[in-house]
Amino acid sequence: MDDVILRPIQEADLEDLCRSFTDPEAYGEFEWTGFKDPGFIRQRWEEDGWLGAKQGRLAVVNSGSFAGDVSYRDLSPGVGKAWAGHASRNGAIYEIGIALFPEHRGHGVGTAAQRLLVQYLFDTTPAHRLQAHTEVENIAEQRALEQVGFEREGVLREVVFRAGKWRDSILYALFRH
């Protein structure tokens, strides 16, 4: 989809991002884990624009509209200990995520955004392994990850607590090569 782009979070996006902390319908059932302080969104944006060395968030824009966000965090062994932007001996491991507003789901926006995030991380970080988790019931996200090239590695049993119960999650991975 040529009309989907990723870009840094802008101040004008903060109100929409706050919806994800205060509106259970905003990012959908698989992302809602309870109310959170919406002030955190602005505070984090003021700190580093959501573009930290170890974790970040980018706006997903679909046909000029803020559609949601993608996120990444560095899970590499030794991160935080003399990191200095270099991969550890074991290679760099990044976990990615995505959340879209309802009106942008089911049209390929998520697949396109995740494909762009993979390219961004492989172009700008020492990432060797990208991984993502999704709940067993989230079939749309499983399809999107597979279309981007992620492979299913296994099921993590009762690892996500949402809507009053523990849920299983599927681990997916994609390697630089």
Buried (B, 14 or more C-beta within 10 A) or exposed (E): BEEBBBEEBEEEBBEBBBBBBEEBEBBBEBBBEEEEEBEEBBEBBEEEBBEBEEBBBBBBBBEEEBBBBBBBBBBBEEBEEEBEEEBBEEBBBBBBBBBBBEEBBEBBBBBBBBBBBBEBBBEEBBBBBBBBBBBBEBEBBBEBBEBBEBEEEEEBEEEBEBEEEEBEBBBBBBBEE
